[in-house]
Amino acid sequence: MSEVTIQCVPAHQLLERTYVQTRAEVEATHADNLRNQHMRYMWIPHTDAVVVVASNPLPAGAPPPALPPPAFSEEERTRPLRELLLSHAPAAEAAEMGFSQLRDALLALAPLDKKHVAAVNQAEAEFWKRSQGERIDWSDRVLGFDCGGQQWVSEVAFPTGTRAAPSGADLGYMRDLLAMVEASDLPAPSPIEQRWSAGSRAPMSPAHSSGEDDLHCWVGIIMYLPEGEAEVDAVRARITKRFWEYNDLCRHRLWQPYGAHQHWAKIELPADAADVEVVRRRLRARFPVDELNAARRELDPRNILSNALLDGLLAEPAGSAPAESA
């Protein structure tokens, strides 16, 4: 490419509101929550807390509204996490840690202990209850946030009706996912993040659809990886194994019923050969893979812009007839 044109919107400020609901309250107010221009849920496993972060542009030409000061100081907000950390491993540096650093340090103590991870989640839920409030800032600062340290993430998208008539698949997916996780021995940390977007005109997008009012839901699961010296490598390997068990449960139990497909940047080839064939067939059922491969052969005949993962995902499933045209 020698030239790229990017479609942008003018720089603008957003009014962000953060509040915590119970799962029952989310069910009751979901239609209203979806009316926000930007909205995400952060579900906290093993608690009844759901963090709602809703953002909307300020009215054009109107002065910014006066906002009340935060109800809690930063020290008060993070105190539940800090006290939990000090109860396990007294550390002078805890006083200097922010929210995500405290969560990372807590999880690193016993990342595969479900009971411990649930306790960390409880402390995080209390942090968010003390963090409820409103703020005004530029859109790039509001829509971006600190996700913490190194982590494994898997994110999927699936249709959930239209903005005018949501199907309810988004909340159904979360009910099934949370029930599955909480009944298992998985040490599932917080958050399970849920977002929404309009449909995409890009044929290879997991949110591709033709309806202008179509609504798509995105759900991401996560596990955090501790950082440190060589002895941490074995722990990271065990966390990685548990994460792929987490991901496999979602793939086998949820993706097919909800028509969910992974974000291309999060997708990996499964270790099991039979699962690889399932992935390839599902991709071909959802995306114009033959058309894409034809373009790749024409525009990149030496396969310079590819890699083993992409070649593996886009290969013909075993037993398939070759494409009739290049």
C-alpha positions as CSV (number, residue, x, y, z in Angstrom):
1,M,0.0,0.0,0.0
2,S,1.3,3.5,-0.8
3,E,-1.7,5.5,0.5
4,V,-4.3,5.0,3.2
5,T,-7.4,7.0,3.9
6,I,-8.7,6.8,7.4
7,Q,-12.3,7.8,8.2
8,C,-12.4,9.7,11.5
9,V,-14.8,11.6,13.7
10,P,-13.9,15.0,15.2
11,A,-12.3,14.9,18.6
12,H,-15.0,15.0,21.2
13,Q,-15.6,14.6,24.9
14,L,-17.7,11.9,26.6
15,L,-19.7,11.8,29.8
16,E,-18.9,8.5,31.4
17,R,-21.0,7.0,34.1
18,T,-19.8,3.9,36.1
19,Y,-22.3,2.1,38.3
20,V,-22.7,-1.4,39.7
21,Q,-25.8,-3.5,39.3
22,T,-26.8,-7.0,40.4
23,R,-27.3,-9.6,37.8
24,A,-31.1,-9.3,38.2
25,E,-30.9,-5.5,37.8
26,V,-28.9,-6.0,34.6
27,E,-31.7,-8.3,33.3
28,A,-34.3,-5.6,34.2
29,T,-32.5,-2.6,32.8
30,H,-30.6,-4.1,29.8
31,A,-32.8,-2.4,27.2
32,D,-32.1,1.0,28.7
33,N,-28.4,0.3,29.1
34,L,-28.2,-0.5,25.4
35,R,-29.4,3.0,24.5
36,N,-26.0,4.4,25.4
37,Q,-23.7,5.2,22.6
38,H,-20.8,3.3,24.3
39,M,-21.5,0.6,26.9
40,R,-19.8,-2.3,28.4
41,Y,-20.5,-4.8,31.2
42,M,-17.7,-6.2,33.4
43,W,-19.1,-9.4,35.0
44,I,-17.3,-10.5,38.1
45,P,-17.5,-14.3,38.5
46,H,-18.4,-15.6,42.0
47,T,-20.1,-12.3,42.9
48,D,-23.5,-10.8,42.1
49,A,-21.8,-7.6,40.8
50,V,-21.8,-6.4,37.3
51,V,-20.0,-3.2,36.5
52,V,-21.7,-1.0,33.9
53,V,-19.7,1.7,32.1
54,A,-21.8,3.9,29.9
55,S,-20.5,6.8,27.9
56,N,-22.3,9.4,25.7
57,P,-21.2,12.6,23.9
58,L,-21.9,15.9,25.5
59,P,-24.7,17.8,23.9
60,A,-23.4,20.0,21.2
61,G,-22.9,23.6,22.3
62,A,-24.0,23.0,25.8
63,P,-21.7,23.7,28.8
64,P,-20.4,20.6,30.5
65,P,-22.6,19.7,33.5
66,A,-21.2,20.1,37.0
67,L,-20.4,16.7,38.4
68,P,-20.3,15.8,42.1
69,P,-16.9,14.9,43.5
70,P,-16.0,11.2,43.9
71,A,-17.5,9.6,47.0
72,F,-14.3,7.8,47.9
73,S,-10.6,8.7,47.6
74,E,-8.2,6.5,45.6
75,E,-6.9,5.0,48.9
76,E,-10.4,4.2,50.1
77,R,-11.4,2.7,46.7
78,T,-8.4,0.3,46.6
79,R,-8.4,-0.5,50.3
80,P,-10.3,-3.9,50.0
81,L,-7.6,-5.1,47.6
82,R,-4.8,-3.7,49.6
83,E,-6.0,-5.3,52.8
84,L,-6.4,-8.6,51.2
85,L,-2.9,-8.4,49.8
86,L,-1.4,-7.5,53.2
87,S,-3.3,-10.4,54.9
88,H,-1.5,-12.8,52.6
89,A,1.9,-11.3,52.0
90,P,2.8,-8.1,53.8
91,A,4.6,-5.8,51.4
92,A,5.6,-2.2,51.8
93,E,5.1,-1.5,48.1
94,A,1.3,-2.3,48.4
95,A,0.7,1.3,49.5
96,E,2.1,2.6,46.1
97,M,0.1,0.2,43.9
98,G,-2.9,1.2,41.8
99,F,-6.0,-1.0,41.2
100,S,-4.7,-3.2,38.4
101,Q,-1.3,-3.6,40.1
102,L,-3.0,-4.8,43.3
103,R,-5.2,-7.2,41.4
104,D,-2.1,-8.6,39.5
105,A,-0.2,-9.0,42.8
106,L,-3.1,-10.7,44.5
107,L,-3.7,-13.2,41.7
108,A,0.0,-14.0,41.5
109,L,-0.2,-15.4,45.0
110,A,-2.4,-18.3,44.0
111,P,-3.6,-17.9,40.4
112,L,-4.9,-21.5,40.1
113,D,-6.7,-21.6,43.5
114,K,-10.4,-21.1,42.7
115,K,-11.2,-20.1,46.3
116,H,-8.4,-17.5,46.3
117,V,-9.4,-16.1,42.9
118,A,-13.0,-15.8,44.1
119,A,-11.8,-13.8,47.1
120,V,-9.9,-11.5,44.8
121,N,-13.0,-11.1,42.7
122,Q,-15.0,-10.1,45.8
123,A,-12.5,-7.5,46.7
124,E,-12.6,-6.2,43.1
125,A,-16.4,-6.0,43.3
126,E,-16.0,-3.8,46.4
127,F,-13.5,-1.6,44.6
128,W,-16.0,-1.0,41.8
129,K,-18.8,-0.2,44.2
130,R,-16.6,2.5,45.7
131,S,-15.7,3.7,42.2
132,Q,-19.2,4.5,41.0
133,G,-19.6,8.0,39.6
134,E,-19.3,10.2,36.6
135,R,-16.5,11.9,34.7
136,I,-16.0,13.9,31.5
137,D,-12.9,13.4,29.4
138,W,-11.8,13.1,25.7
139,S,-13.1,10.0,24.0
140,D,-9.7,8.3,23.6
141,R,-9.2,8.5,27.3
142,V,-12.6,7.3,28.2
143,L,-12.8,4.4,25.8
144,G,-9.3,3.1,26.7
145,F,-8.5,1.7,30.1
146,D,-5.9,-0.1,32.1
147,C,-6.3,-3.9,31.5
148,G,-3.5,-4.9,33.9
149,G,-0.4,-7.0,33.1
150,Q,0.2,-9.9,30.8
151,Q,-2.8,-12.1,30.1
152,W,-4.5,-14.6,28.0
153,V,-7.7,-13.4,26.3
154,S,-10.2,-15.0,24.1
155,E,-13.0,-12.8,22.6
156,V,-15.9,-13.8,20.5
157,A,-18.7,-12.0,18.6
158,F,-22.2,-13.1,17.9
159,P,-25.5,-11.6,16.6
160,T,-28.0,-10.4,19.2
161,G,-30.9,-9.0,17.2
162,T,-31.1,-5.4,16.3
163,R,-30.8,-2.2,18.2
164,A,-34.6,-1.7,17.9
165,A,-35.4,-5.3,18.8
166,P,-32.5,-7.1,20.7
167,S,-32.9,-10.9,20.7
168,G,-31.6,-11.4,24.3
169,A,-28.8,-13.7,23.1
170,D,-26.3,-11.5,24.8
171,L,-27.7,-12.0,28.2
172,G,-28.4,-15.7,27.5
173,Y,-24.8,-16.2,26.6
174,M,-23.7,-14.7,29.9
175,R,-26.1,-16.7,31.9
176,D,-24.8,-19.9,30.3
177,L,-21.2,-18.8,30.6
178,L,-21.3,-17.8,34.2
179,A,-23.3,-20.9,35.2
180,M,-20.7,-23.1,33.4
181,V,-17.7,-21.3,35.0
182,E,-19.0,-21.2,38.5
183,A,-20.0,-24.8,38.5
184,S,-16.5,-25.9,37.3
185,D,-13.2,-25.9,39.1
186,L,-11.9,-23.1,36.9
187,P,-10.2,-20.2,38.7
188,A,-11.9,-17.5,36.6
189,P,-10.7,-14.0,37.4
190,S,-12.5,-10.8,36.7
191,P,-13.7,-9.3,34.5
192,I,-15.6,-11.2,31.8
193,E,-16.0,-8.2,29.6
194,Q,-19.1,-7.7,27.3
195,R,-19.4,-5.0,24.6
196,W,-21.7,-4.3,21.7
197,S,-21.2,-3.0,18.2
198,A,-23.1,-2.4,15.0
199,G,-22.7,-4.8,12.1
200,S,-19.7,-4.5,9.9
201,R,-19.6,-4.4,6.1
202,A,-16.3,-6.2,6.0
203,P,-17.0,-9.8,4.9
204,M,-14.2,-11.2,7.1
205,S,-15.4,-9.5,10.3
206,P,-16.9,-11.7,13.0
207,A,-19.6,-9.0,13.2
208,H,-20.4,-9.0,9.5
209,S,-24.0,-8.5,8.6
210,S,-26.1,-6.7,6.0
211,G,-28.7,-5.1,8.2
212,E,-28.0,-1.5,9.1
213,D,-29.6,-1.9,12.5
214,D,-28.0,-5.2,13.3
215,L,-26.5,-5.6,16.8
216,H,-23.5,-7.7,17.7
217,C,-22.2,-8.7,21.1
218,W,-18.6,-9.3,22.0
219,V,-17.6,-11.3,25.1
220,G,-14.0,-11.7,26.3
221,I,-12.7,-14.2,28.9
222,I,-9.3,-13.7,30.6
223,M,-6.6,-15.2,32.8
224,Y,-3.6,-13.2,34.0
225,L,0.0,-14.3,33.7
226,P,2.4,-13.4,36.6
227,E,5.7,-11.8,35.6
228,G,9.1,-12.5,37.3
229,E,12.1,-14.8,37.2
230,A,12.6,-18.2,35.6
231,E,10.6,-20.0,38.4
232,V,7.5,-18.2,37.3
233,D,7.6,-20.0,33.9
234,A,6.2,-23.2,35.3
235,V,3.3,-21.3,36.9
236,R,2.6,-19.5,33.6
237,A,2.6,-22.8,31.8
238,R,0.0,-24.2,34.2
239,I,-2.2,-21.0,33.9
240,T,-1.9,-21.3,30.1
241,K,-3.2,-24.9,30.3
242,R,-6.1,-23.9,32.5
243,F,-6.9,-21.0,30.2
244,W,-7.2,-23.3,27.2
245,E,-9.5,-25.6,29.2
246,Y,-11.6,-22.5,29.9
247,N,-11.5,-21.6,26.2
248,D,-12.4,-25.1,25.1
249,L,-15.4,-25.2,27.4
250,C,-16.7,-22.1,25.7
251,R,-15.9,-23.4,22.2
252,H,-17.7,-26.7,22.7
253,R,-20.7,-25.6,24.8
254,L,-21.4,-22.0,23.7
255,W,-20.0,-20.9,20.4
256,Q,-22.1,-23.1,18.1
257,P,-25.5,-22.5,19.8
258,Y,-24.9,-18.7,19.8
259,G,-23.2,-18.5,16.3
260,A,-20.1,-17.0,18.0
261,H,-16.8,-16.6,16.2
262,Q,-13.5,-15.5,17.6
263,H,-11.9,-12.1,17.1
264,W,-9.2,-12.7,14.5
265,A,-6.5,-11.3,16.8
266,K,-7.4,-13.8,19.5
267,I,-7.8,-17.0,17.5
268,E,-5.5,-19.9,17.9
269,L,-5.3,-23.3,16.3
270,P,-6.5,-26.0,18.9
271,A,-4.0,-28.7,19.8
272,D,-6.4,-31.5,18.9
273,A,-6.5,-32.4,15.2
274,A,-10.2,-33.1,15.3
275,D,-10.9,-29.6,16.8
276,V,-8.7,-28.1,14.1
277,E,-11.0,-29.5,11.4
278,V,-14.0,-28.2,13.3
279,V,-12.5,-24.7,13.4
280,R,-11.7,-24.8,9.6
281,R,-15.2,-25.9,8.7
282,R,-16.8,-23.3,11.0
283,L,-14.7,-20.6,9.4
284,R,-15.7,-21.7,5.9
285,A,-19.4,-21.7,6.9
286,R,-19.2,-18.2,8.2
287,F,-16.6,-16.4,6.0
288,P,-15.8,-16.4,2.3
289,V,-12.5,-18.2,2.8
290,D,-12.1,-19.5,-0.8
291,E,-12.5,-15.9,-2.0
292,L,-10.0,-14.7,0.4
293,N,-7.5,-17.4,-0.5
294,A,-7.9,-16.6,-4.2
295,A,-7.1,-12.9,-3.4
296,R,-4.1,-14.1,-1.3
297,R,-2.7,-16.2,-4.2
298,E,-3.1,-13.3,-6.6
299,L,-1.8,-10.5,-4.5
300,D,0.8,-12.4,-2.4
301,P,1.9,-15.3,-4.6
302,R,5.0,-16.0,-2.5
303,N,2.9,-16.1,0.8
304,I,5.1,-13.4,2.3
305,L,2.3,-11.8,4.3
306,S,1.2,-15.0,5.9
307,N,2.3,-17.3,8.7
308,A,1.8,-20.8,10.0
309,L,-1.3,-19.8,12.1
310,L,-3.1,-18.1,9.2
311,D,-2.2,-20.9,6.7
312,G,-3.5,-23.5,9.2
313,L,-6.8,-21.7,9.8
314,L,-7.5,-21.0,6.1
315,A,-6.5,-24.5,4.8
316,E,-9.0,-26.8,3.2
317,P,-10.6,-29.1,5.9
318,A,-9.6,-32.7,5.5
319,G,-11.7,-34.5,2.9
320,S,-12.9,-31.3,1.2
321,A,-12.9,-30.9,-2.5
322,P,-10.5,-28.3,-3.8
323,A,-11.9,-24.9,-4.9
324,E,-13.0,-24.9,-8.5
325,S,-11.5,-21.5,-9.3
326,A,-8.5,-19.6,-8.2
